[in-house]
Amino acid sequence: MATRAFTLQRICNFAGKEFDPDSDEQVNEVLRNKFNISLPQRRTMNDAMAAVSSDHDIIALILQYRTMV
């Protein structure tokens, strides 16, 4: 099982820059500007990402990161 730090490193490698995957604003900005992914409107950011998680590996990694303790 990957550690939280390792998952963060993979996320930042995908994005090509460091950012906070726990920040909804930063995640939305990276997904929109770097990957041209528009998230659907949902109740929570995690719900919105889950709806399009198959669009790019980084979304699944962010969701995984957010559930790690």
N, CA, C and O atoms as a CHARMM CRD file, in Angstrom:
* protein
*
  276
    1    1 MET  N      0.84000  -1.19500   0.00000 PROA 1      0.00000
    2    1 MET  CA     0.00000   0.00000   0.00000 PROA 1      0.00000
    3    1 MET  C      0.87900   1.25100   0.00000 PROA 1      0.00000
    4    1 MET  O      1.84500   1.34500   0.75600 PROA 1      0.00000
    5    2 ALA  N      0.53300   2.19300  -0.84600 PROA 2      0.00000
    6    2 ALA  CA     1.30700   3.42100  -0.96600 PROA 2      0.00000
    7    2 ALA  C      1.07400   4.32600   0.23900 PROA 2      0.00000
    8    2 ALA  O     -0.01200   4.35300   0.81900 PROA 2      0.00000
    9    3 THR  N      2.11200   5.06000   0.59800 PROA 3      0.00000
   10    3 THR  CA     1.97600   6.01500   1.68200 PROA 3      0.00000
   11    3 THR  C      1.36300   7.30700   1.15000 PROA 3      0.00000
   12    3 THR  O      1.30600   7.53700  -0.05800 PROA 3      0.00000
   13    4 ARG  N      0.91400   8.12900   2.06600 PROA 4      0.00000
   14    4 ARG  CA     0.31700   9.41000   1.68100 PROA 4      0.00000
   15    4 ARG  C      1.35800  10.29800   0.98800 PROA 4      0.00000
   16    4 ARG  O      1.04800  10.98400   0.01400 PROA 4      0.00000
   17    5 ALA  N      2.58800  10.27700   1.49600 PROA 5      0.00000
   18    5 ALA  CA     3.65000  11.09400   0.91000 PROA 5      0.00000
   19    5 ALA  C      3.97300  10.62700  -0.51500 PROA 5      0.00000
   20    5 ALA  O      4.18900  11.44900  -1.40500 PROA 5      0.00000
   21    6 PHE  N      4.00600   9.31400  -0.72400 PROA 6      0.00000
   22    6 PHE  CA     4.28400   8.77000  -2.05300 PROA 6      0.00000
   23    6 PHE  C      3.15800   9.12300  -3.02800 PROA 6      0.00000
   24    6 PHE  O      3.41500   9.46300  -4.18300 PROA 6      0.00000
   25    7 THR  N      1.92200   9.04200  -2.56300 PROA 7      0.00000
   26    7 THR  CA     0.77300   9.39000  -3.40200 PROA 7      0.00000
   27    7 THR  C      0.81200  10.87000  -3.75800 PROA 7      0.00000
   28    7 THR  O      0.52300  11.24100  -4.89600 PROA 7      0.00000
   29    8 LEU  N      1.16700  11.72100  -2.79400 PROA 8      0.00000
   30    8 LEU  CA     1.30900  13.15400  -3.06500 PROA 8      0.00000
   31    8 LEU  C      2.37000  13.39900  -4.12700 PROA 8      0.00000
   32    8 LEU  O      2.17700  14.21800  -5.02500 PROA 8      0.00000
   33    9 GLN  N      3.48300  12.69600  -4.02800 PROA 9      0.00000
   34    9 GLN  CA     4.55700  12.84000  -5.01000 PROA 9      0.00000
   35    9 GLN  C      4.06700  12.44800  -6.40700 PROA 9      0.00000
   36    9 GLN  O      4.37800  13.13100  -7.38300 PROA 9      0.00000
   37   10 ARG  N      3.31600  11.37300  -6.50900 PROA 10     0.00000
   38   10 ARG  CA     2.78600  10.93900  -7.80400 PROA 10     0.00000
   39   10 ARG  C      1.81300  11.97600  -8.37100 PROA 10     0.00000
   40   10 ARG  O      1.82800  12.25800  -9.56900 PROA 10     0.00000
   41   11 ILE  N      0.96700  12.54000  -7.50300 PROA 11     0.00000
   42   11 ILE  CA     0.01300  13.56400  -7.94300 PROA 11     0.00000
   43   11 ILE  C      0.75600  14.77300  -8.50200 PROA 11     0.00000
   44   11 ILE  O      0.42100  15.27600  -9.57400 PROA 11     0.00000
   45   12 CYS  N      1.75700  15.23100  -7.77500 PROA 12     0.00000
   46   12 CYS  CA     2.51600  16.40100  -8.20900 PROA 12     0.00000
   47   12 CYS  C      3.30900  16.10900  -9.48400 PROA 12     0.00000
   48   12 CYS  O      3.47500  16.99800 -10.32000 PROA 12     0.00000
   49   13 ASN  N      3.79800  14.88300  -9.64500 PROA 13     0.00000
   50   13 ASN  CA     4.48300  14.50600 -10.87800 PROA 13     0.00000
   51   13 ASN  C      3.52600  14.56600 -12.06200 PROA 13     0.00000
   52   13 ASN  O      3.88000  15.08700 -13.12000 PROA 13     0.00000
   53   14 PHE  N      2.31600  14.03800 -11.89200 PROA 14     0.00000
   54   14 PHE  CA     1.31000  14.11200 -12.95200 PROA 14     0.00000
   55   14 PHE  C      1.03000  15.56000 -13.32200 PROA 14     0.00000
   56   14 PHE  O      0.97000  15.91100 -14.50000 PROA 14     0.00000
   57   15 ALA  N      0.85900  16.39900 -12.29900 PROA 15     0.00000
   58   15 ALA  CA     0.48200  17.80000 -12.51800 PROA 15     0.00000
   59   15 ALA  C      1.64200  18.64800 -13.01800 PROA 15     0.00000
   60   15 ALA  O      1.42600  19.69500 -13.62800 PROA 15     0.00000
   61   16 GLY  N      2.86000  18.21000 -12.76900 PROA 16     0.00000
   62   16 GLY  CA     4.02100  18.98600 -13.17700 PROA 16     0.00000
   63   16 GLY  C      4.30200  20.15500 -12.25700 PROA 16     0.00000
   64   16 GLY  O      5.09700  21.03600 -12.58400 PROA 16     0.00000
   65   17 LYS  N      3.64800  20.16300 -11.10500 PROA 17     0.00000
   66   17 LYS  CA     3.89200  21.21600 -10.11600 PROA 17     0.00000
   67   17 LYS  C      3.36300  20.74900  -8.77000 PROA 17     0.00000
   68   17 LYS  O      2.55400  19.82500  -8.68300 PROA 17     0.00000
   69   18 GLU  N      3.84000  21.41100  -7.72100 PROA 18     0.00000
   70   18 GLU  CA     3.36200  21.07600  -6.38600 PROA 18     0.00000
   71   18 GLU  C      2.09400  21.86800  -6.08700 PROA 18     0.00000
   72   18 GLU  O      1.98800  23.05200  -6.40700 PROA 18     0.00000
   73   19 PHE  N      1.14300  21.18800  -5.47000 PROA 19     0.00000
   74   19 PHE  CA    -0.08400  21.83200  -5.01400 PROA 19     0.00000
   75   19 PHE  C     -0.67500  20.96800  -3.91500 PROA 19     0.00000
   76   19 PHE  O     -0.22200  19.84800  -3.68200 PROA 19     0.00000
   77   20 ASP  N     -1.69100  21.49500  -3.24100 PROA 20     0.00000
   78   20 ASP  CA    -2.31400  20.79600  -2.12300 PROA 20     0.00000
   79   20 ASP  C     -3.55600  20.04500  -2.61400 PROA 20     0.00000
   80   20 ASP  O     -4.56600  20.67900  -2.92200 PROA 20     0.00000
   81   21 PRO  N     -3.50500  18.70200  -2.69300 PROA 21     0.00000
   82   21 PRO  CA    -4.65400  17.93300  -3.15700 PROA 21     0.00000
   83   21 PRO  C     -5.85800  17.99200  -2.21500 PROA 21     0.00000
   84   21 PRO  O     -6.95200  17.56500  -2.58400 PROA 21     0.00000
   85   22 ASP  N     -5.66700  18.51300  -1.01300 PROA 22     0.00000
   86   22 ASP  CA    -6.78700  18.68400  -0.08800 PROA 22     0.00000
   87   22 ASP  C     -7.52900  20.00000  -0.32600 PROA 22     0.00000
   88   22 ASP  O     -8.60700  20.21600   0.22800 PROA 22     0.00000
   89   23 SER  N     -6.95400  20.87400  -1.14500 PROA 23     0.00000
   90   23 SER  CA    -7.56700  22.17200  -1.44200 PROA 23     0.00000
   91   23 SER  C     -8.45100  22.04700  -2.68400 PROA 23     0.00000
   92   23 SER  O     -7.95800  21.80500  -3.78500 PROA 23     0.00000
   93   24 ASP  N     -9.75600  22.21300  -2.49400 PROA 24     0.00000
   94   24 ASP  CA   -10.68300  22.13200  -3.62500 PROA 24     0.00000
   95   24 ASP  C    -10.33300  23.13700  -4.71500 PROA 24     0.00000
   96   24 ASP  O    -10.38700  22.81100  -5.90100 PROA 24     0.00000
   97   25 GLU  N     -9.97400  24.35100  -4.32300 PROA 25     0.00000
   98   25 GLU  CA    -9.64400  25.39600  -5.29300 PROA 25     0.00000
   99   25 GLU  C     -8.41700  25.02900  -6.11500 PROA 25     0.00000
  100   25 GLU  O     -8.41600  25.18700  -7.33600 PROA 25     0.00000
  101   26 GLN  N     -7.36400  24.53700  -5.44800 PROA 26     0.00000
  102   26 GLN  CA    -6.14500  24.18000  -6.15500 PROA 26     0.00000
  103   26 GLN  C     -6.35900  22.97700  -7.06500 PROA 26     0.00000
  104   26 GLN  O     -5.84100  22.94300  -8.18100 PROA 26     0.00000
  105   27 VAL  N     -7.11800  21.99200  -6.59600 PROA 27     0.00000
  106   27 VAL  CA    -7.40800  20.80900  -7.41600 PROA 27     0.00000
  107   27 VAL  C     -8.19400  21.21900  -8.65700 PROA 27     0.00000
  108   27 VAL  O     -7.87000  20.79200  -9.76500 PROA 27     0.00000
  109   28 ASN  N     -9.21100  22.03300  -8.48000 PROA 28     0.00000
  110   28 ASN  CA   -10.02600  22.47900  -9.60800 PROA 28     0.00000
  111   28 ASN  C     -9.17800  23.23700 -10.61700 PROA 28     0.00000
  112   28 ASN  O     -9.32200  23.04500 -11.82500 PROA 28     0.00000
  113   29 GLU  N     -8.30100  24.09200 -10.12800 PROA 29     0.00000
  114   29 GLU  CA    -7.42900  24.88000 -11.01500 PROA 29     0.00000
  115   29 GLU  C     -6.49600  23.97000 -11.81000 PROA 29     0.00000
  116   29 GLU  O     -6.34100  24.15500 -13.01700 PROA 29     0.00000
  117   30 VAL  N     -5.87500  22.99400 -11.15800 PROA 30     0.00000
  118   30 VAL  CA    -4.95700  22.08300 -11.83600 PROA 30     0.00000
  119   30 VAL  C     -5.70400  21.23300 -12.86900 PROA 30     0.00000
  120   30 VAL  O     -5.24500  21.08400 -14.00200 PROA 30     0.00000
  121   31 LEU  N     -6.84000  20.68600 -12.47900 PROA 31     0.00000
  122   31 LEU  CA    -7.60000  19.84100 -13.40500 PROA 31     0.00000
  123   31 LEU  C     -8.07000  20.63600 -14.62400 PROA 31     0.00000
  124   31 LEU  O     -8.02800  20.13900 -15.74900 PROA 31     0.00000
  125   32 ARG  N     -8.50800  21.84800 -14.39900 PROA 32     0.00000
  126   32 ARG  CA    -9.02000  22.67600 -15.48800 PROA 32     0.00000
  127   32 ARG  C     -7.88700  23.17300 -16.39100 PROA 32     0.00000
  128   32 ARG  O     -7.97200  23.04900 -17.61300 PROA 32     0.00000
  129   33 ASN  N     -6.83500  23.73100 -15.80400 PROA 33     0.00000
  130   33 ASN  CA    -5.78200  24.37500 -16.59600 PROA 33     0.00000
  131   33 ASN  C     -4.76500  23.39800 -17.17800 PROA 33     0.00000
  132   33 ASN  O     -4.30700  23.58500 -18.30500 PROA 33     0.00000
  133   34 LYS  N     -4.41100  22.37700 -16.43900 PROA 34     0.00000
  134   34 LYS  CA    -3.37900  21.43800 -16.88700 PROA 34     0.00000
  135   34 LYS  C     -3.95800  20.31500 -17.74000 PROA 34     0.00000
  136   34 LYS  O     -3.36000  19.92000 -18.74100 PROA 34     0.00000
  137   35 PHE  N     -5.12600  19.79900 -17.34300 PROA 35     0.00000
  138   35 PHE  CA    -5.67400  18.60800 -18.00000 PROA 35     0.00000
  139   35 PHE  C     -6.95800  18.88400 -18.77800 PROA 35     0.00000
  140   35 PHE  O     -7.51500  17.97400 -19.39300 PROA 35     0.00000
  141   36 ASN  N     -7.43400  20.13100 -18.75700 PROA 36     0.00000
  142   36 ASN  CA    -8.65600  20.50500 -19.46000 PROA 36     0.00000
  143   36 ASN  C     -9.84500  19.63700 -19.04200 PROA 36     0.00000
  144   36 ASN  O    -10.66400  19.23900 -19.87100 PROA 36     0.00000
  145   37 ILE  N     -9.92100  19.35300 -17.74500 PROA 37     0.00000
  146   37 ILE  CA   -11.01300  18.56000 -17.18600 PROA 37     0.00000
  147   37 ILE  C    -11.95600  19.49800 -16.44100 PROA 37     0.00000
  148   37 ILE  O    -11.55800  20.16600 -15.48700 PROA 37     0.00000
  149   38 SER  N    -13.19600  19.53900 -16.88100 PROA 38     0.00000
  150   38 SER  CA   -14.21400  20.31700 -16.19000 PROA 38     0.00000
  151   38 SER  C    -15.02500  19.36800 -15.32900 PROA 38     0.00000
  152   38 SER  O    -15.56800  18.37700 -15.81700 PROA 38     0.00000
  153   39 LEU  N    -15.10100  19.67700 -14.06900 PROA 39     0.00000
  154   39 LEU  CA   -15.84700  18.82300 -13.15200 PROA 39     0.00000
  155   39 LEU  C    -17.32300  19.17000 -13.18000 PROA 39     0.00000
  156   39 LEU  O    -17.68200  20.34600 -13.24600 PROA 39     0.00000
  157   40 PRO  N    -18.18500  18.16000 -13.12900 PROA 40     0.00000
  158   40 PRO  CA   -19.61700  18.44000 -13.05700 PROA 40     0.00000
  159   40 PRO  C    -19.98000  18.99700 -11.68500 PROA 40     0.00000
  160   40 PRO  O    -19.27500  18.75900 -10.70400 PROA 40     0.00000
  161   41 GLN  N    -21.06800  19.72800 -11.62100 PROA 41     0.00000
  162   41 GLN  CA   -21.50100  20.26000 -10.32800 PROA 41     0.00000
  163   41 GLN  C    -22.10900  19.12800  -9.52000 PROA 41     0.00000
  164   41 GLN  O    -23.03700  18.45000  -9.96000 PROA 41     0.00000
  165   42 ARG  N    -21.56800  18.94300  -8.33600 PROA 42     0.00000
  166   42 ARG  CA   -22.05300  17.92700  -7.41000 PROA 42     0.00000
  167   42 ARG  C    -22.07200  18.54400  -6.02300 PROA 42     0.00000
  168   42 ARG  O    -21.62400  19.67400  -5.82700 PROA 42     0.00000
  169   43 ARG  N    -22.58700  17.80200  -5.07600 PROA 43     0.00000
  170   43 ARG  CA   -22.68300  18.29400  -3.70300 PROA 43     0.00000
  171   43 ARG  C    -21.29700  18.58700  -3.12200 PROA 43     0.00000
  172   43 ARG  O    -21.10400  19.61300  -2.46900 PROA 43     0.00000
  173   44 THR  N    -20.33200  17.69200  -3.35500 PROA 44     0.00000
  174   44 THR  CA   -18.97300  17.89900  -2.83600 PROA 44     0.00000
  175   44 THR  C    -17.96000  17.74500  -3.97000 PROA 44     0.00000
  176   44 THR  O    -18.25600  17.18500  -5.02500 PROA 44     0.00000
  177   45 MET  N    -16.77600  18.25000  -3.72100 PROA 45     0.00000
  178   45 MET  CA   -15.69100  18.12000  -4.70700 PROA 45     0.00000
  179   45 MET  C    -15.36800  16.64700  -4.93500 PROA 45     0.00000
  180   45 MET  O    -15.12400  16.24200  -6.07200 PROA 45     0.00000
  181   46 ASN  N    -15.36200  15.83900  -3.87600 PROA 46     0.00000
  182   46 ASN  CA   -15.06600  14.41300  -4.02800 PROA 46     0.00000
  183   46 ASN  C    -16.12100  13.73100  -4.90300 PROA 46     0.00000
  184   46 ASN  O    -15.78300  12.87300  -5.71900 PROA 46     0.00000
  185   47 ASP  N    -17.38300  14.10000  -4.74300 PROA 47     0.00000
  186   47 ASP  CA   -18.44600  13.54000  -5.58700 PROA 47     0.00000
  187   47 ASP  C    -18.23000  13.92300  -7.05000 PROA 47     0.00000
  188   47 ASP  O    -18.40200  13.09900  -7.94800 PROA 47     0.00000
  189   48 ALA  N    -17.85200  15.17400  -7.27800 PROA 48     0.00000
  190   48 ALA  CA   -17.61400  15.64600  -8.64100 PROA 48     0.00000
  191   48 ALA  C    -16.44200  14.88700  -9.27600 PROA 48     0.00000
  192   48 ALA  O    -16.51500  14.48400 -10.43700 PROA 48     0.00000
  193   49 MET  N    -15.36500  14.69600  -8.50900 PROA 49     0.00000
  194   49 MET  CA   -14.21300  13.96600  -9.04600 PROA 49     0.00000
  195   49 MET  C    -14.56000  12.49900  -9.28400 PROA 49     0.00000
  196   49 MET  O    -14.12900  11.91500 -10.27800 PROA 49     0.00000
  197   50 ALA  N    -15.32100  11.91100  -8.39600 PROA 50     0.00000
  198   50 ALA  CA   -15.70300  10.50800  -8.55000 PROA 50     0.00000
  199   50 ALA  C    -16.52300  10.30400  -9.82800 PROA 50     0.00000
  200   50 ALA  O    -16.43500   9.25300 -10.46300 PROA 50     0.00000
  201   51 ALA  N    -17.31300  11.30000 -10.19800 PROA 51     0.00000
  202   51 ALA  CA   -18.14800  11.20000 -11.39100 PROA 51     0.00000
  203   51 ALA  C    -17.32300  11.13900 -12.67500 PROA 51     0.00000
  204   51 ALA  O    -17.78100  10.60200 -13.68300 PROA 51     0.00000
  205   52 VAL  N    -16.10500  11.68900 -12.64100 PROA 52     0.00000
  206   52 VAL  CA   -15.25600  11.70000 -13.84200 PROA 52     0.00000
  207   52 VAL  C    -13.90600  11.03500 -13.59200 PROA 52     0.00000
  208   52 VAL  O    -12.93600  11.30500 -14.30000 PROA 52     0.00000
  209   53 SER  N    -13.84400  10.16900 -12.58900 PROA 53     0.00000
  210   53 SER  CA   -12.55900   9.57800 -12.19900 PROA 53     0.00000
  211   53 SER  C    -11.90200   8.76600 -13.30600 PROA 53     0.00000
  212   53 SER  O    -10.68800   8.56500 -13.27600 PROA 53     0.00000
  213   54 SER  N    -12.66700   8.29900 -14.27400 PROA 54     0.00000
  214   54 SER  CA   -12.06800   7.52600 -15.36200 PROA 54     0.00000
  215   54 SER  C    -11.42400   8.41900 -16.41700 PROA 54     0.00000
  216   54 SER  O    -10.74700   7.91800 -17.31400 PROA 54     0.00000
  217   55 ASP  N    -11.62400   9.73600 -16.32700 PROA 55     0.00000
  218   55 ASP  CA   -11.06200  10.64500 -17.32100 PROA 55     0.00000
  219   55 ASP  C     -9.54500  10.75300 -17.25000 PROA 55     0.00000
  220   55 ASP  O     -8.89600  10.94800 -18.27700 PROA 55     0.00000
  221   56 HSD  N     -8.97600  10.63200 -16.07300 PROA 56     0.00000
  222   56 HSD  CA    -7.52900  10.75800 -15.93200 PROA 56     0.00000
  223   56 HSD  C     -7.07800  10.12200 -14.62500 PROA 56     0.00000
  224   56 HSD  O     -7.78400  10.18000 -13.61900 PROA 56     0.00000
  225   57 ASP  N     -5.90900   9.52200 -14.65000 PROA 57     0.00000
  226   57 ASP  CA    -5.37000   8.84400 -13.47100 PROA 57     0.00000
  227   57 ASP  C     -5.18500   9.77600 -12.27900 PROA 57     0.00000
  228   57 ASP  O     -5.28400   9.34000 -11.13300 PROA 57     0.00000
  229   58 ILE  N     -4.91800  11.05300 -12.53800 PROA 58     0.00000
  230   58 ILE  CA    -4.66500  11.97200 -11.42500 PROA 58     0.00000
  231   58 ILE  C     -5.90200  12.11200 -10.53500 PROA 58     0.00000
  232   58 ILE  O     -5.77100  12.32100  -9.32900 PROA 58     0.00000
  233   59 ILE  N     -7.08400  12.00000 -11.10500 PROA 59     0.00000
  234   59 ILE  CA    -8.30500  12.14100 -10.31100 PROA 59     0.00000
  235   59 ILE  C     -8.42300  11.00100  -9.31300 PROA 59     0.00000
  236   59 ILE  O     -8.75600  11.22000  -8.14800 PROA 59     0.00000
  237   60 ALA  N     -8.15200   9.78300  -9.76900 PROA 60     0.00000
  238   60 ALA  CA    -8.18800   8.63100  -8.85800 PROA 60     0.00000
  239   60 ALA  C     -7.13100   8.77500  -7.76900 PROA 60     0.00000
  240   60 ALA  O     -7.37700   8.41400  -6.61800 PROA 60     0.00000
  241   61 LEU  N     -5.95800   9.29900  -8.11900 PROA 61     0.00000
  242   61 LEU  CA    -4.90600   9.49700  -7.12200 PROA 61     0.00000
  243   61 LEU  C     -5.31500  10.54200  -6.08800 PROA 61     0.00000
  244   61 LEU  O     -5.07100  10.36500  -4.89400 PROA 61     0.00000
  245   62 ILE  N     -5.93400  11.62700  -6.54200 PROA 62     0.00000
  246   62 ILE  CA    -6.37500  12.65700  -5.60500 PROA 62     0.00000
  247   62 ILE  C     -7.42800  12.10500  -4.65600 PROA 62     0.00000
  248   62 ILE  O     -7.38200  12.35800  -3.45200 PROA 62     0.00000
  249   63 LEU  N     -8.37500  11.35200  -5.20100 PROA 63     0.00000
  250   63 LEU  CA    -9.39100  10.75400  -4.35100 PROA 63     0.00000
  251   63 LEU  C     -8.76600   9.78100  -3.35000 PROA 63     0.00000
  252   63 LEU  O     -9.16600   9.73700  -2.18600 PROA 63     0.00000
  253   64 GLN  N     -7.78900   9.00600  -3.80600 PROA 64     0.00000
  254   64 GLN  CA    -7.08300   8.07900  -2.90800 PROA 64     0.00000
  255   64 GLN  C     -6.35200   8.85700  -1.81000 PROA 64     0.00000
  256   64 GLN  O     -6.41000   8.49100  -0.63600 PROA 64     0.00000
  257   65 TYR  N     -5.67200   9.92300  -2.20300 PROA 65     0.00000
  258   65 TYR  CA    -4.92700  10.75500  -1.25100 PROA 65     0.00000
  259   65 TYR  C     -5.85100  11.32000  -0.17400 PROA 65     0.00000
  260   65 TYR  O     -5.52000  11.31500   1.01100 PROA 65     0.00000
  261   66 ARG  N     -7.01200  11.80700  -0.60400 PROA 66     0.00000
  262   66 ARG  CA    -7.95200  12.42100   0.32700 PROA 66     0.00000
  263   66 ARG  C     -8.53200  11.43400   1.32800 PROA 66     0.00000
  264   66 ARG  O     -9.00300  11.84800   2.38700 PROA 66     0.00000
  265   67 THR  N     -8.51100  10.14200   1.02300 PROA 67     0.00000
  266   67 THR  CA    -9.05100   9.15400   1.96100 PROA 67     0.00000
  267   67 THR  C     -7.98900   8.56000   2.86500 PROA 67     0.00000
  268   67 THR  O     -8.31400   7.83700   3.80600 PROA 67     0.00000
  269   68 MET  N     -6.72400   8.85200   2.59700 PROA 68     0.00000
  270   68 MET  CA    -5.64500   8.32800   3.44200 PROA 68     0.00000
  271   68 MET  C     -5.56000   9.09700   4.74400 PROA 68     0.00000
  272   68 MET  O     -5.85000  10.29200   4.79700 PROA 68     0.00000
  273   69 VAL  N     -5.16500   8.40800   5.77900 PROA 69     0.00000
  274   69 VAL  CA    -5.02900   9.03800   7.09600 PROA 69     0.00000
  275   69 VAL  C     -3.59100   9.40800   7.35100 PROA 69     0.00000
  276   69 VAL  O     -3.27100   9.95100   8.40800 PROA 69     0.00000
